[in-house]
Amino acid sequence: MDHSGHQNKSDYKENSLTLVGAVSMGTGVMIGAGILALTGQIAELAGPLFPLAFLGAAIVTAFSAYSYVKMSNAYPSAGGIAMFLQKAYGKGTITAAGALLMAFSMVINESLVARTFGAYSVQLFDADAASWVVSSLGVGVLVFAFLINISGNRAVGLFSLIMAIIKIGGIVAFAIGGLWLADFSFENTASNIEEIPAGGFVAAMALAILAYKGFTTITNSGSEIVDPHRNVGRAIIISIVICVVIYFLVAIAVAGNLSLSEIIAAKDFALAEAARPAFGEYGLWFIVALAIVATVSGVIASMFAVSRMLTMLTDMKLVPHSHFGMTGGVQKHALVYTVTIAIFLTIFFDLTRIASLGAIFYLVMDIAVHWGVFRYLRKEINANALILVLAMISDVVVLGAFLVIKAQTDMMVIYVAVIGIIIIFVGERFFLHKYQIRD
């Protein structure tokens, strides 16, 4: 916990991020594993109507984003969600545990994106998607993202902007081209709608929400973005709108070129598989190149945001910290911890379980944010109570359906999630109690 002789605060540079840079960072996180790795898994749960699951998730995300936009406009800070929770619940266990749930869901997302990078990259070599090569490639991209992040904010902002432009343009081109070559036909998914499992569509929305949750990383830029009281909220809204359009176009393009069974069989690299009938081998190479761009930028942007959240939690004395003999400030240490955990998950967990854990952690934290705003802050920030209630109800329904499906198919995910949540809350309770006694 002692870090005497080390920089205790992060070097937040005012006005070092523009609105365009913040949007690039948000879309950089969102358009990563979201559409690339989750499309097949969402199709597996939602059946032939899986493109609509992305739209349903967008509606839930829109309600969810309301709280974050209102809070960001009122209290912009580098702490983002951590600061929002503290405003609502005070400096206590719920604030610390809720913020850590968000941080861990972001680290989980990094490992998800890293494995997606590996799964798509091996398609160029016709290698086994379940081989050790996937994990190795994932670890490599995590190390690369770490090196980019320690080079500073400007490097991250510029890199995110360039990558965002490339991947958004490329993915939109794939979606339009795929639809054109499929002659806008949805015959591949129009049949067997009755085979959608009960609750499967709603459960699929939980994973689709995971594809949108990257907008929350923008809230961590409040101390660095230009005109934060206006631009943090704007960046959130713009990023979500961009992703809704792209996700839906890509989903219907995939549905138009592959049967449902083919999508599920290639669930870890569905877009690459959809490119084969539409564009041939050149299309495959094009999609793999886009996947590499999207996943690399996604990891970089996510690592940038979570390191700042952990730094703020340390500055707020809400989490323990040890430099373990490392030089530099807390932010650099947070980057080391983040990449270490992400590498561990990338090596030892598969994509489906990584995504499931991330969705559960995020939705639990999201409900806590909405309740805190509704119960304690809605009058102070002039928030609409009905929208907050609808946001909470939507989260509870989606999370409940997802847990029911997982209870039927993979109880291990629920066990790990529950144990993880308990450890976080109990650990934070113990740390805060010990810290208060020592002070």
C-alpha positions as CSV (number, residue, x, y, z in Angstrom):
1,M,0.0,0.0,0.0
2,D,2.9,2.3,0.7
3,H,4.1,4.1,-2.4
4,S,6.3,6.7,-0.9
5,G,8.9,7.9,-3.3
6,H,6.5,7.1,-6.2
7,Q,4.2,9.4,-8.0
8,N,0.8,9.2,-6.3
9,K,-1.2,11.0,-8.9
10,S,-1.5,10.3,-12.6
11,D,-0.4,12.9,-15.1
12,Y,-3.8,14.0,-16.3
13,K,-3.2,16.6,-19.0
14,E,-6.1,19.0,-19.4
15,N,-7.4,19.4,-23.0
16,S,-5.2,16.6,-24.2
17,L,-8.1,14.7,-25.8
18,T,-10.5,16.2,-28.4
19,L,-14.1,15.2,-28.9
20,V,-13.0,13.3,-32.1
21,G,-10.3,11.6,-30.0
22,A,-12.7,10.6,-27.3
23,V,-15.2,9.2,-29.9
24,S,-12.3,7.3,-31.5
25,M,-11.4,5.8,-28.2
26,G,-15.0,4.8,-27.5
27,T,-15.5,3.2,-30.8
28,G,-12.1,1.7,-30.6
29,V,-13.2,-0.3,-27.5
30,M,-16.7,-1.0,-28.8
31,I,-15.8,-2.1,-32.3
32,G,-13.4,-4.8,-31.3
33,A,-14.6,-8.1,-30.0
34,G,-18.1,-6.8,-30.0
35,I,-19.1,-7.6,-33.6
36,L,-16.1,-9.8,-34.5
37,A,-16.2,-12.4,-31.7
38,L,-19.8,-12.1,-30.3
39,T,-21.8,-12.4,-33.6
40,G,-21.7,-16.2,-33.6
41,Q,-22.3,-16.5,-29.9
42,I,-25.3,-14.1,-30.1
43,A,-26.6,-16.1,-33.0
44,E,-26.3,-19.3,-31.0
45,L,-28.6,-17.9,-28.3
46,A,-31.0,-15.7,-30.4
47,G,-31.3,-18.0,-33.4
48,P,-32.1,-16.6,-36.9
49,L,-33.2,-13.2,-35.5
50,F,-29.8,-12.5,-34.0
51,P,-29.4,-9.2,-36.0
52,L,-32.4,-7.8,-34.0
53,A,-30.6,-8.7,-30.8
54,F,-28.1,-6.0,-31.6
55,L,-31.0,-3.5,-32.0
56,G,-32.6,-4.7,-28.7
57,A,-29.3,-4.3,-26.9
58,A,-28.9,-0.8,-28.4
59,I,-32.3,0.2,-26.8
60,V,-31.2,-1.1,-23.4
61,T,-27.8,0.6,-23.9
62,A,-29.6,3.9,-24.7
63,F,-31.5,3.8,-21.4
64,S,-28.2,2.9,-19.6
65,A,-26.3,5.7,-21.3
66,Y,-28.7,8.2,-20.0
67,S,-27.3,7.9,-16.4
68,Y,-23.7,8.2,-17.7
69,V,-24.4,11.2,-19.9
70,K,-26.2,13.1,-17.1
71,M,-23.4,12.2,-14.6
72,S,-20.6,13.0,-17.0
73,N,-22.1,16.4,-17.8
74,A,-22.4,17.2,-14.1
75,Y,-19.2,15.6,-12.7
76,P,-16.6,15.0,-15.4
77,S,-13.4,13.4,-14.0
78,A,-10.7,10.9,-14.8
79,G,-12.4,8.6,-12.2
80,G,-15.5,8.2,-14.5
81,I,-17.7,5.5,-13.0
82,A,-15.7,5.4,-9.8
83,M,-16.5,9.0,-9.2
84,F,-20.1,8.6,-10.1
85,L,-20.5,5.8,-7.6
86,Q,-18.8,7.8,-4.9
87,K,-21.1,10.7,-5.6
88,A,-24.1,8.4,-5.1
89,Y,-22.9,6.0,-2.3
90,G,-20.1,7.9,-0.7
91,K,-16.6,6.5,-0.1
92,G,-17.5,3.0,0.9
93,T,-17.7,-0.7,-0.1
94,I,-20.4,-0.3,-2.8
95,T,-18.4,2.4,-4.5
96,A,-15.1,0.5,-4.4
97,A,-16.6,-2.9,-5.3
98,G,-18.8,-1.4,-8.1
99,A,-15.9,0.4,-9.7
100,L,-13.7,-2.8,-9.4
101,L,-16.5,-4.8,-11.1
102,M,-16.3,-2.3,-14.0
103,A,-12.5,-2.4,-14.1
104,F,-12.5,-6.2,-14.1
105,S,-15.1,-6.3,-16.8
106,M,-12.9,-4.1,-18.9
107,V,-9.9,-6.3,-18.3
108,I,-12.0,-9.3,-19.2
109,N,-12.9,-7.5,-22.4
110,E,-9.2,-7.0,-23.2
111,S,-8.6,-10.7,-23.0
112,L,-11.7,-11.3,-25.2
113,V,-10.4,-8.9,-27.8
114,A,-7.0,-10.4,-27.6
115,R,-8.3,-13.9,-28.2
116,T,-10.4,-12.6,-31.1
117,F,-7.2,-11.2,-32.6
118,G,-5.7,-14.7,-32.5
119,A,-8.8,-16.4,-33.7
120,Y,-9.0,-14.2,-36.8
121,S,-5.3,-14.1,-37.5
122,V,-4.9,-17.9,-37.7
123,Q,-7.5,-18.0,-40.5
124,L,-4.8,-16.8,-42.8
125,F,-2.8,-19.9,-42.1
126,D,-5.6,-22.4,-41.9
127,A,-4.5,-23.3,-38.3
128,D,-6.7,-24.7,-35.6
129,A,-8.7,-21.9,-34.0
130,A,-8.4,-23.7,-30.6
131,S,-4.6,-24.1,-30.8
132,W,-2.0,-22.5,-28.6
133,V,-1.3,-20.2,-31.5
134,V,-4.4,-18.2,-30.7
135,S,-3.4,-17.6,-27.1
136,S,0.1,-16.7,-28.2
137,L,-1.1,-14.1,-30.7
138,G,-3.4,-12.7,-28.1
139,V,-0.6,-12.3,-25.6
140,G,1.5,-10.6,-28.2
141,V,-1.2,-8.0,-29.0
142,L,-1.6,-7.3,-25.3
143,V,2.1,-6.6,-24.9
144,F,2.0,-4.3,-27.9
145,A,-1.0,-2.4,-26.5
146,F,0.9,-2.0,-23.2
147,L,3.9,-0.5,-25.0
148,I,1.7,2.0,-26.9
149,N,-0.1,3.0,-23.6
150,I,3.1,3.8,-21.7
151,S,4.1,6.2,-24.5
152,G,1.5,8.7,-23.4
153,N,-2.0,10.1,-24.1
154,R,-1.1,11.8,-27.4
155,A,0.1,8.5,-28.9
156,V,-3.0,6.7,-27.7
157,G,-5.3,9.4,-29.1
158,L,-3.6,9.6,-32.5
159,F,-3.3,5.8,-32.8
160,S,-7.0,5.3,-31.8
161,L,-8.1,7.9,-34.3
162,I,-6.2,6.4,-37.3
163,M,-7.3,2.8,-36.4
164,A,-10.9,3.9,-35.9
165,I,-11.1,5.5,-39.3
166,I,-9.6,2.4,-41.0
167,K,-11.7,-0.2,-39.3
168,I,-15.0,1.7,-39.4
169,G,-14.7,2.3,-43.1
170,G,-13.6,-1.2,-43.8
171,I,-16.3,-2.9,-41.8
172,V,-19.0,-0.7,-43.4
173,A,-17.6,-1.6,-46.8
174,F,-17.9,-5.3,-45.8
175,A,-21.4,-4.9,-44.6
176,I,-22.6,-3.1,-47.7
177,G,-20.7,-5.4,-50.1
178,G,-22.0,-8.4,-48.3
179,L,-25.6,-7.3,-48.5
180,W,-25.2,-6.4,-52.1
181,L,-23.8,-9.8,-53.1
182,A,-26.4,-11.5,-51.0
183,D,-29.0,-9.5,-53.0
184,F,-30.4,-8.4,-49.6
185,S,-31.8,-11.9,-49.2
186,F,-32.4,-13.2,-45.7
187,E,-33.6,-16.6,-46.8
188,N,-30.7,-18.2,-44.8
189,T,-32.2,-16.9,-41.6
190,A,-35.9,-16.5,-42.4
191,S,-36.7,-20.1,-41.6
192,N,-36.8,-22.0,-38.4
193,I,-37.7,-19.0,-36.3
194,E,-39.8,-21.2,-34.1
195,E,-36.6,-22.9,-33.0
196,I,-35.4,-19.9,-31.0
197,P,-35.1,-21.2,-27.4
198,A,-37.3,-19.6,-24.7
199,G,-35.5,-16.6,-23.3
200,G,-32.6,-17.1,-25.7
201,F,-33.2,-13.8,-27.6
202,V,-33.3,-11.8,-24.4
203,A,-30.2,-13.6,-23.1
204,A,-28.4,-12.9,-26.4
205,M,-29.0,-9.2,-25.7
206,A,-26.7,-9.5,-22.6
207,L,-23.8,-10.4,-24.9
208,A,-24.8,-7.8,-27.4
209,I,-24.8,-5.2,-24.6
210,L,-21.2,-6.2,-23.9
211,A,-20.5,-5.1,-27.5
212,Y,-21.7,-1.6,-26.6
213,K,-20.4,-1.2,-23.1
214,G,-17.1,0.3,-24.3
215,F,-18.9,3.7,-24.2
216,T,-18.3,3.8,-20.5
217,T,-14.5,4.1,-21.1
218,I,-15.2,7.7,-22.3
219,T,-16.3,8.6,-18.8
220,N,-12.7,8.2,-17.7
221,S,-11.5,11.0,-19.9
222,G,-13.3,13.8,-18.0
223,S,-10.0,15.4,-16.7
224,E,-8.4,15.3,-20.2
225,I,-11.1,16.0,-22.8
226,V,-11.7,19.4,-24.1
227,D,-14.9,21.1,-22.7
228,P,-15.7,18.0,-20.5
229,H,-19.1,19.2,-19.3
230,R,-20.4,18.9,-22.8
231,N,-18.1,16.7,-24.8
232,V,-18.0,13.6,-22.6
233,G,-21.8,13.2,-23.0
234,R,-21.5,14.0,-26.7
235,A,-18.8,11.5,-27.2
236,I,-20.9,8.8,-25.5
237,I,-23.9,9.4,-27.7
238,I,-22.0,9.7,-31.0
239,S,-20.0,6.4,-30.3
240,I,-23.2,4.5,-29.5
241,V,-25.0,5.7,-32.7
242,I,-22.0,4.8,-34.9
243,C,-21.8,1.3,-33.4
244,V,-25.6,0.7,-33.7
245,V,-25.5,1.3,-37.4
246,I,-22.3,-0.7,-38.0
247,Y,-23.4,-3.7,-35.8
248,F,-26.8,-4.0,-37.5
249,L,-25.4,-3.7,-41.0
250,V,-22.7,-6.3,-40.3
251,A,-25.1,-8.7,-38.6
252,I,-27.5,-8.7,-41.5
253,A,-24.6,-9.1,-44.0
254,V,-23.4,-12.2,-42.1
255,A,-27.0,-13.5,-42.0
256,G,-27.3,-13.0,-45.7
257,N,-24.2,-15.0,-46.6
258,L,-24.2,-17.9,-44.1
259,S,-26.8,-20.3,-42.7
260,L,-27.4,-20.2,-38.9
261,S,-25.5,-23.5,-38.4
262,E,-22.5,-22.1,-40.3
263,I,-22.5,-18.9,-38.2
264,I,-22.6,-20.9,-35.0
265,A,-19.9,-23.3,-36.2
266,A,-17.6,-20.4,-36.9
267,K,-18.7,-18.3,-33.9
268,D,-15.3,-17.1,-32.9
269,F,-14.6,-15.8,-36.5
270,A,-18.0,-15.5,-38.1
271,L,-17.2,-12.4,-40.2
272,A,-14.2,-14.1,-41.7
273,E,-16.3,-17.1,-42.6
274,A,-19.0,-14.9,-44.1
275,A,-16.4,-13.2,-46.3
276,R,-15.6,-16.5,-48.1
277,P,-18.9,-16.9,-50.0
278,A,-19.3,-13.2,-50.5
279,F,-15.8,-12.2,-51.6
280,G,-13.7,-15.3,-51.8
281,E,-10.1,-15.6,-50.4
282,Y,-9.5,-11.9,-51.0
283,G,-12.5,-11.1,-48.8
284,L,-11.1,-13.4,-46.1
285,W,-7.8,-11.6,-46.1
286,F,-9.6,-8.2,-46.0
287,I,-11.7,-9.2,-43.0
288,V,-8.8,-10.6,-41.2
289,A,-6.9,-7.4,-41.8
290,L,-9.8,-5.4,-40.4
291,A,-10.1,-7.7,-37.5
292,I,-6.5,-7.1,-36.6
293,V,-7.0,-3.4,-36.8
294,A,-10.2,-3.5,-34.8
295,T,-8.8,-5.7,-32.1
296,V,-5.5,-4.0,-31.7
297,S,-7.2,-0.6,-31.3
298,G,-9.8,-2.1,-29.0
299,V,-7.1,-3.4,-26.6
300,I,-5.2,-0.2,-26.7
301,A,-8.2,2.0,-25.9
302,S,-9.5,-0.4,-23.2
303,M,-6.1,-0.6,-21.5
304,F,-5.9,3.2,-21.6
305,A,-9.2,3.6,-19.8
306,V,-8.9,0.9,-17.2
307,S,-5.4,2.1,-16.1
308,R,-6.9,5.5,-15.4
309,M,-9.8,4.0,-13.5
310,L,-7.4,2.0,-11.3
311,T,-5.2,5.0,-10.8
312,M,-8.2,7.1,-9.7
313,L,-9.3,4.4,-7.3
314,T,-5.9,4.3,-5.8
315,D,-5.8,8.1,-5.5
316,M,-9.2,7.9,-3.8
317,K,-7.9,5.3,-1.4
318,L,-10.5,2.8,-2.4
319,V,-8.2,0.0,-3.5
320,P,-4.9,-1.3,-2.1
321,H,-1.8,-0.7,-4.1
322,S,1.8,-1.9,-4.1
323,H,4.5,-0.9,-6.6
324,F,6.4,-4.3,-6.1
325,G,9.7,-2.5,-6.6
326,M,8.6,-0.9,-9.9
327,T,9.6,2.7,-10.8
328,G,7.2,5.3,-12.1
329,G,3.8,6.4,-11.1
330,V,0.6,4.6,-10.1
331,Q,-0.7,4.8,-13.7
332,K,2.2,2.8,-15.0
333,H,1.8,0.2,-12.2
334,A,-1.9,0.0,-13.1
335,L,-1.0,-0.8,-16.7
336,V,1.3,-3.6,-15.6
337,Y,-1.5,-5.1,-13.4
338,T,-4.0,-4.8,-16.2
339,V,-1.9,-6.5,-18.9
340,T,-0.9,-9.2,-16.5
341,I,-4.5,-10.2,-15.6
342,A,-5.5,-10.0,-19.2
343,I,-2.7,-12.2,-20.3
344,F,-3.7,-14.8,-17.7
345,L,-7.3,-14.8,-18.9
346,T,-6.2,-15.0,-22.6
347,I,-4.2,-18.1,-21.9
348,F,-6.5,-20.0,-19.7
349,F,-10.1,-19.1,-20.7
350,D,-12.1,-19.5,-23.9
351,L,-14.0,-16.8,-25.7
352,T,-17.5,-17.9,-24.6
353,R,-16.7,-17.9,-20.8
354,I,-14.7,-14.7,-21.0
355,A,-17.6,-12.9,-22.7
356,S,-20.1,-14.4,-20.2
357,L,-18.2,-13.2,-17.2
358,G,-17.7,-9.8,-18.7
359,A,-21.5,-9.4,-19.3
360,I,-22.4,-10.5,-15.7
361,F,-19.9,-8.2,-14.0
362,Y,-20.9,-5.2,-16.2
363,L,-24.7,-5.6,-15.8
364,V,-24.3,-5.9,-12.0
365,M,-22.3,-2.7,-11.9
366,D,-24.6,-1.0,-14.3
367,I,-27.6,-1.7,-12.0
368,A,-25.7,-0.2,-9.1
369,V,-25.0,3.0,-11.0
370,H,-28.7,3.5,-12.0
371,W,-29.9,2.8,-8.5
372,G,-27.4,5.2,-7.0
373,V,-28.4,8.0,-9.5
374,F,-32.1,7.3,-8.9
375,R,-32.0,7.0,-5.2
376,Y,-29.5,9.8,-4.3
377,L,-28.7,12.1,-7.3
378,R,-31.6,12.4,-9.7
379,K,-32.8,15.8,-8.4
380,E,-29.2,17.1,-8.2
381,I,-28.5,16.3,-11.8
382,N,-32.0,16.8,-13.0
383,A,-32.4,13.2,-14.3
384,N,-35.7,11.7,-15.4
385,A,-36.9,9.1,-12.8
386,L,-38.9,7.1,-15.4
387,I,-35.9,6.6,-17.7
388,L,-33.7,5.5,-14.7
389,V,-36.4,2.9,-13.7
390,L,-36.6,1.6,-17.2
391,A,-32.8,1.3,-17.4
392,M,-32.8,-0.8,-14.2
393,I,-35.7,-3.0,-15.3
394,S,-34.1,-3.6,-18.6
395,D,-30.8,-4.6,-17.0
396,V,-32.5,-6.9,-14.5
397,V,-34.6,-8.7,-17.2
398,V,-31.6,-9.2,-19.5
399,L,-29.3,-10.4,-16.8
400,G,-31.9,-12.7,-15.4
401,A,-32.6,-14.3,-18.8
402,F,-28.8,-14.7,-19.4
403,L,-28.3,-16.4,-16.0
404,V,-31.2,-18.8,-16.7
405,I,-29.6,-19.8,-20.0
406,K,-26.2,-20.2,-18.4
407,A,-27.7,-22.2,-15.6
408,Q,-28.9,-24.7,-18.2
409,T,-25.7,-24.8,-20.3
410,D,-22.7,-23.7,-18.2
411,M,-23.1,-23.4,-14.4
412,M,-19.3,-22.9,-14.1
413,V,-19.7,-19.4,-15.4
414,I,-22.2,-18.5,-12.7
415,Y,-20.1,-20.1,-10.0
416,V,-17.0,-18.1,-11.0
417,A,-19.0,-14.9,-11.4
418,V,-20.6,-15.3,-7.9
419,I,-17.3,-16.2,-6.3
420,G,-15.6,-13.3,-8.0
421,I,-18.3,-10.8,-6.9
422,I,-18.2,-12.1,-3.3
423,I,-14.4,-11.8,-3.2
424,I,-14.5,-8.2,-4.5
425,F,-17.1,-7.1,-2.0
426,V,-15.6,-8.9,1.0
427,G,-12.1,-7.8,0.0
428,E,-13.1,-4.2,-0.3
429,R,-15.0,-4.3,2.9
430,F,-11.9,-5.6,4.7
431,F,-9.5,-3.2,3.1
432,L,-11.7,-0.1,3.7
433,H,-12.2,-1.1,7.3
434,K,-8.5,-1.7,7.9
435,Y,-7.6,1.6,6.1
436,Q,-10.1,3.6,8.2
437,I,-8.8,2.1,11.5
438,R,-5.2,2.9,10.5
439,D,-6.0,6.5,9.6
